Amino acid sequence: MGPKMYARFFALTAVVLVSGACLAQGSAGSGSTRDTGVFRPAPSEANTPSLTVAPGGTIGRDYRFRPNDLIEVEVFEMENLKRTVRINALGMVSLPLIGGVQVGGLTSTQAEALIASRYSEKYLQNPNVSIFVKELNVDRITVEGAVVRPGVIPLTERMTLLRVLAQAGGFGPIANTSEVMIFRVNDKNVRQFAVFDVEDIRAGKTDDPVIMGDDLIVVQRDRTRALLKDSIFRDIVDSVNPFSFFAR
C-alpha cells in the first residue's frame, strides 16, 4: 500500500470515528429534549422540503363516495339504464327511472345495493347493479425524504404511518427511523409537526398515528451514514481519477 492509499485509509478512519462520536452525542442530547408524537408549531414555509409527485394508489374496499367522484352505474342486461354520472355537492346522482339517489358516504357495495332496491320497487325483478369508479376526488398525502419511492399517495381509506411508509417502499439505506416527521395543518389553519420513532411504533411502545389528508411525511437522513457514504464515494472517485489531486 503506497503513501497515498495509507493517507486515504487514515482519513476515512478518522471520518468514521468522528461521525460515530457525533451520532452518540446527538442521540444523548435528543433523548432529553425531543418529544415524539407531539404536534408543535412548524418552521416557516421556506424550510419545507421540495416535493416530488408520483402516480399510484388504488381504491380501497372501504372507500366511501364523496362529492365530485365520477362513477359509472350499470344494470345487468339493461344497456339503456347505463349511466356515467358525477356525484353532486349533496352526494346525489340522478339515474333513469328512479331519479335522485343518495350515494355520498356509501361504499361501492352499499351504493349498488341501494340502487338495486330502488329499481326493484317498481321496475325490475332482482336487478344486478354494478358501479365502476371512473374518477376519485380524494385527499392526498405526500411522502418525502429517505424512502424508496417518495411522492404523492391518494388517501382512499384509513391509513396509519406504518402503512404509508410501506406504500412508499419502506426506508432508504440511509434513513433515520427515529426521526420521521409529520407536518399537518390543524383546524385553526396553523401548520404543525410531530416527530415519531418508527422502531418504537413497531415495538408497540407508542401508537401508530393515523394519517390525515394533506399530511406531509418527511423521513430524515441518518447524518452519520450519509457522511460515511459520501466519504467512501469520494475515496473511490479519488482512487480511480488520476486528476483528483489537481482538483483540490
C-alpha positions as CSV (number, residue, x, y, z in Angstrom):
1,M,0.0,0.0,0.0
2,G,1.5,3.3,-1.1
3,P,1.6,6.6,0.8
4,K,-1.5,8.0,-0.9
5,M,-3.5,4.9,-0.1
6,Y,-2.3,5.0,3.6
7,A,-3.4,8.6,3.7
8,R,-6.8,7.8,2.3
9,F,-7.2,4.9,4.8
10,F,-6.4,7.0,7.8
11,A,-8.6,9.9,6.6
12,L,-11.5,7.6,6.1
13,T,-11.0,6.0,9.6
14,A,-10.9,9.5,11.1
15,V,-14.2,10.3,9.4
16,V,-15.9,7.1,10.8
17,L,-14.6,7.8,14.4
18,V,-15.7,11.5,14.3
19,S,-19.1,10.6,12.8
20,G,-19.7,7.9,15.5
21,A,-18.9,10.4,18.2
22,C,-21.2,13.0,16.7
23,L,-24.0,10.4,16.5
24,A,-23.5,9.4,20.1
25,Q,-23.6,13.0,21.2
26,G,-26.6,13.8,19.1
27,S,-28.5,10.7,20.4
28,A,-27.7,11.6,24.0
29,G,-28.9,15.2,23.5
30,S,-32.0,14.4,21.6
31,G,-33.4,11.9,24.1
32,S,-33.9,14.6,26.8
33,T,-35.3,17.4,24.6
34,R,-37.3,15.8,21.8
35,D,-40.9,14.8,22.5
36,T,-42.0,12.2,20.0
37,G,-45.6,12.1,18.7
38,V,-46.4,15.6,19.9
39,F,-47.5,18.2,17.3
40,R,-45.8,21.6,17.7
41,P,-45.8,24.7,15.5
42,A,-43.9,24.0,12.3
43,P,-41.0,26.1,10.9
44,S,-41.7,28.6,8.1
45,E,-42.7,27.5,4.7
46,A,-39.3,28.5,3.4
47,N,-37.8,25.5,5.2
48,T,-40.3,23.0,3.8
49,P,-38.6,20.3,1.6
50,S,-39.4,20.3,-2.1
51,L,-42.0,17.7,-3.2
52,T,-41.8,15.0,-5.9
53,V,-45.1,13.9,-7.4
54,A,-45.5,10.2,-8.3
55,P,-48.7,8.5,-9.6
56,G,-50.1,5.5,-7.9
57,G,-52.7,4.2,-5.5
58,T,-55.9,2.2,-5.8
59,I,-59.4,2.5,-4.3
60,G,-59.9,0.5,-1.1
61,R,-63.0,-1.6,-0.4
62,D,-64.0,0.7,2.4
63,Y,-63.7,3.9,0.4
64,R,-66.9,5.9,0.7
65,F,-68.1,8.0,-2.2
66,R,-67.8,11.8,-1.9
67,P,-68.9,14.8,-4.0
68,N,-67.3,15.2,-7.4
69,D,-66.5,11.4,-7.7
70,L,-67.3,10.2,-11.2
71,I,-68.9,6.8,-11.3
72,E,-70.5,4.5,-14.0
73,V,-73.7,2.7,-12.9
74,E,-74.6,-0.4,-14.9
75,V,-77.6,-2.7,-14.6
76,F,-77.0,-6.1,-16.0
77,E,-78.7,-6.7,-19.4
78,M,-80.2,-3.2,-19.3
79,E,-78.0,-1.2,-21.6
80,N,-80.4,1.7,-21.7
81,L,-80.0,2.3,-18.0
82,K,-76.2,2.5,-18.1
83,R,-75.0,6.0,-17.0
84,T,-71.8,7.7,-16.2
85,V,-72.6,10.4,-13.6
86,R,-70.7,12.7,-11.2
87,I,-71.8,12.9,-7.6
88,N,-73.0,16.4,-6.8
89,A,-72.3,18.6,-3.8
90,L,-75.1,16.9,-1.8
91,G,-73.9,13.4,-2.5
92,M,-76.6,12.7,-5.0
93,V,-76.7,11.1,-8.5
94,S,-79.6,11.2,-11.0
95,L,-80.4,7.9,-12.7
96,P,-83.0,6.8,-15.3
97,L,-86.5,6.0,-14.0
98,I,-85.6,6.3,-10.3
99,G,-84.2,9.9,-10.3
100,G,-82.0,11.1,-7.4
101,V,-80.2,8.6,-5.3
102,Q,-78.1,9.5,-2.2
103,V,-74.7,7.6,-2.7
104,G,-72.4,10.1,-0.9
105,G,-70.9,8.5,2.2
106,L,-71.6,4.9,0.9
107,T,-69.2,2.3,-0.1
108,S,-69.5,0.8,-3.6
109,T,-71.2,-2.3,-2.3
110,Q,-73.7,-0.2,-0.3
111,A,-74.5,2.0,-3.2
112,E,-75.1,-0.9,-5.5
113,A,-77.5,-2.5,-3.1
114,L,-79.4,0.8,-2.6
115,I,-79.7,1.4,-6.4
116,A,-80.8,-2.2,-6.9
117,S,-83.5,-1.8,-4.2
118,R,-84.8,1.4,-5.8
119,Y,-85.1,-0.3,-9.2
120,S,-86.8,-3.4,-7.7
121,E,-89.5,-1.3,-6.1
122,K,-91.4,-0.6,-9.3
123,Y,-89.4,-1.5,-12.4
124,L,-87.2,-4.6,-12.3
125,Q,-87.0,-8.0,-10.6
126,N,-83.8,-8.8,-8.8
127,P,-81.7,-6.2,-10.7
128,N,-77.9,-6.8,-10.7
129,V,-76.3,-3.4,-10.3
130,S,-72.5,-2.7,-10.7
131,I,-70.7,0.5,-10.1
132,F,-67.3,1.3,-11.7
133,V,-65.2,4.2,-10.4
134,K,-64.0,6.5,-13.2
135,E,-62.6,9.4,-11.2
136,L,-62.0,9.9,-7.5
137,N,-62.0,13.2,-5.6
138,V,-59.7,12.0,-2.8
139,D,-57.4,13.5,-0.2
140,R,-53.7,13.1,-0.8
141,I,-50.6,12.8,1.4
142,T,-47.0,13.4,0.4
143,V,-44.0,11.3,1.5
144,E,-40.6,12.8,1.2
145,G,-37.0,12.1,2.2
146,A,-35.2,8.8,2.7
147,V,-37.8,6.4,1.4
148,V,-37.6,4.1,-1.6
149,R,-40.5,5.8,-3.5
150,P,-41.1,9.4,-2.4
151,G,-44.2,11.1,-3.9
152,V,-47.9,11.7,-3.5
153,I,-50.3,8.9,-2.4
154,P,-54.1,9.0,-2.6
155,L,-55.8,8.6,0.8
156,T,-58.7,6.4,-0.2
157,E,-59.1,4.6,3.2
158,R,-58.0,4.8,6.8
159,M,-54.2,4.7,6.9
160,T,-51.5,4.9,9.6
161,L,-47.9,6.0,9.4
162,L,-46.6,2.4,9.0
163,R,-49.0,1.7,6.2
164,V,-48.0,4.9,4.3
165,L,-44.3,4.0,4.7
166,A,-45.0,0.6,3.3
167,Q,-46.7,2.1,0.3
168,A,-43.7,4.3,-0.2
169,G,-41.5,1.2,-0.5
170,G,-40.1,1.4,3.0
171,F,-37.0,3.2,4.3
172,G,-34.0,4.0,2.1
173,P,-30.5,2.8,3.1
174,I,-29.6,6.0,5.0
175,A,-32.9,6.7,6.7
176,N,-33.1,7.7,10.3
177,T,-36.1,5.6,11.5
178,S,-36.2,7.5,14.8
179,E,-36.9,10.9,13.1
180,V,-39.9,10.6,10.9
181,M,-41.8,13.9,10.8
182,I,-45.5,14.6,10.1
183,F,-46.4,18.1,9.0
184,R,-50.1,18.9,9.4
185,V,-52.4,22.0,9.2
186,N,-54.8,21.9,12.1
187,D,-58.4,23.1,12.3
188,K,-57.2,26.6,13.1
189,N,-55.2,26.7,9.9
190,V,-51.9,26.5,11.8
191,R,-49.1,24.4,10.4
192,Q,-47.7,22.0,13.0
193,F,-45.4,19.0,13.0
194,A,-44.6,16.0,15.2
195,V,-41.6,13.6,15.3
196,F,-42.1,9.8,15.5
197,D,-39.7,6.9,16.3
198,V,-40.9,4.1,13.9
199,E,-38.9,1.5,15.9
200,D,-40.9,2.4,19.0
201,I,-44.2,2.1,16.9
202,R,-43.1,-1.3,15.6
203,A,-42.2,-2.5,19.1
204,G,-45.6,-1.4,20.4
205,K,-44.2,1.2,22.7
206,T,-46.2,4.0,21.0
207,D,-49.3,4.2,18.9
208,D,-49.2,4.1,15.1
209,P,-50.6,7.6,14.3
210,V,-53.5,7.9,11.9
211,I,-52.6,9.9,8.7
212,M,-54.9,12.7,7.6
213,G,-55.5,14.3,4.2
214,D,-52.8,16.8,3.1
215,D,-50.3,15.5,5.6
216,L,-46.6,15.8,4.6
217,I,-44.4,12.9,5.9
218,V,-40.6,13.5,5.9
219,V,-38.2,10.8,6.7
220,Q,-34.9,12.3,7.8
221,R,-31.5,11.0,6.7
222,D,-29.1,9.5,9.2
223,R,-26.3,12.0,9.2
224,T,-23.6,9.6,10.1
225,R,-24.4,7.0,7.5
226,A,-24.9,9.8,4.9
227,L,-21.5,11.3,5.8
228,L,-19.9,7.9,5.7
229,K,-21.5,7.1,2.3
230,D,-20.3,10.4,0.8
231,S,-16.8,9.9,2.2
232,I,-16.5,6.3,0.8
233,F,-17.8,7.6,-2.6
234,R,-15.3,10.4,-2.7
235,D,-12.5,8.0,-1.8
236,I,-13.4,5.6,-4.6
237,V,-13.6,8.5,-7.1
238,D,-10.2,9.8,-6.0
239,S,-8.7,6.3,-6.3
240,V,-9.7,5.9,-10.0
241,N,-9.4,9.6,-11.1
242,P,-5.8,10.4,-11.9
243,F,-6.6,14.2,-11.9
244,S,-8.2,14.3,-8.5
245,F,-5.0,15.6,-6.9
246,F,-5.2,18.7,-9.1
247,A,-8.9,19.3,-8.4
248,R,-8.2,20.0,-4.8
